Amino acid sequence: MSEELLKKHENWTDEQFKAEYSDMWESMKAQDVFMRLPKEQQESIRKSEIAAWENSKNGLMKIKTYAENEEVVKRFVNLLGDADGRAYLESAVIAVASNQSLQQCTPRSIMIQAMRAASLKLSLDPALHQAHLVKYGDEATLIPDYHGLVQLTESTGYYEIPPNVFEVYAGEDIKIDRFSGKVDITGEAASSEIIGWCGYFEAKNGTERWLYWKNEDCDAHGKKYNPKGFASTKSAWATDREKMRRKTVLRQLVMRWGHFSPHTEQLFKQDDEFVEAETIDMPDDSNIVIPEKEKRAESDILSQMGFGG
């Protein structure tokens, strides 16, 4: 940032940065604050950022190198076929590349959980919302998303209408028949405020099941059975609570009355907590050597990070 801009920004408020730079205002303000620090402090921050960047990139390169291991490729190819197996491996590496925390996990744990997802026919592509990998310590674990859980129920062939969960809005009236459990929703939504969630499925034998939970019921369940996740400011309970409420009702509906295969049972029971998975054999990852061509000079790193040489 030039001296002219620093002078221009002198004593600017957040509102002035927003008016001048729109969506870029936070970045411009951060640069402004950085350039006003003492030179020694700037240098210390640069070194810290470089170290973090290198650790992240080294972690990703280790995972990428491990994914290219002949034995790892062989396991995915045996499971999915040559083209699909290699494509799935590539998608797993892409998922890790877009998530810095996963780059700190052991390559072996990443591929074990990717193989687990592949065996369940769940995609790790974030855009599909079927399943994703999450860091626990230095290990990765598989967390099924809402669409992934629905797909697992559909694959059983048990349902005429697979389990689904939909929103109930303020102004709508809920009536529950205490004998059949049937949920009737009457009235019209008075606003876009979601007050609860209703789940439903119909089995091929004609059996129907409903489940209605208010937002408060979902939150109470999450707080009781996943207290750490519910309290964390970084968990999905904090960043996307509506999704977690929907998943909670889906899990409860299927666990109470639905049908799922034994090897997917724990995926329905876990509430985004780490669950020990059946170990899938994968090669040792303790002696991964990153190819020389992938190593970067410090000047290149500084340039890419915008710090200059």
Number of C-alpha atoms within 10 A of each C-alpha: 10 9 9 8 10 15 10 10 16 9 9 10 10 12 10 13 18 15 10 12 13 11 11 11 17 14 12 17 18 10 13 18 12 15 16 11 11 9 11 9 13 14 13 11 13 15 13 12 15 17 12 12 16 16 15 19 19 18 23 24 22 22 29 20 17 25 22 15 14 10 13 19 17 15 16 24 18 10 13 17 13 13 10 13 20 18 14 22 23 15 17 26 21 16 18 24 19 12 15 17 17 25 26 23 22 20 28 22 22 27 24 22 24 27 26 18 23 19 12 15 16 23 20 28 15 15 8 13 16 22 23 24 23 21 20 14 10 14 18 26 24 25 24 25 22 20 16 23 24 20 17 22 20 17 14 12 13 16 20 15 14 21 23 19 22 14 17 22 19 16 16 15 13 14 12 14 9 8 6 10 14 16 18 13 14 11 11 11 14 10 10 11 12 16 15 22 24 22 22 21 22 17 17 13 9 11 12 18 20 20 21 24 19 16 17 12 16 20 17 14 16 21 15 10 14 16 13 13 18 22 13 12 11 11 15 15 21 14 12 11 16 18 13 23 25 22 24 23 26 25 22 16 23 24 14 10 13 21 18 18 11 8 10 13 12 13 20 20 15 15 20 23 17 15 14 8 14 10 10 14 12 15 15 10 16 9 8 14 11 16 10 7 6 10 12 12 8 12 12 11 17 17 11 11 13 8 12 10 10
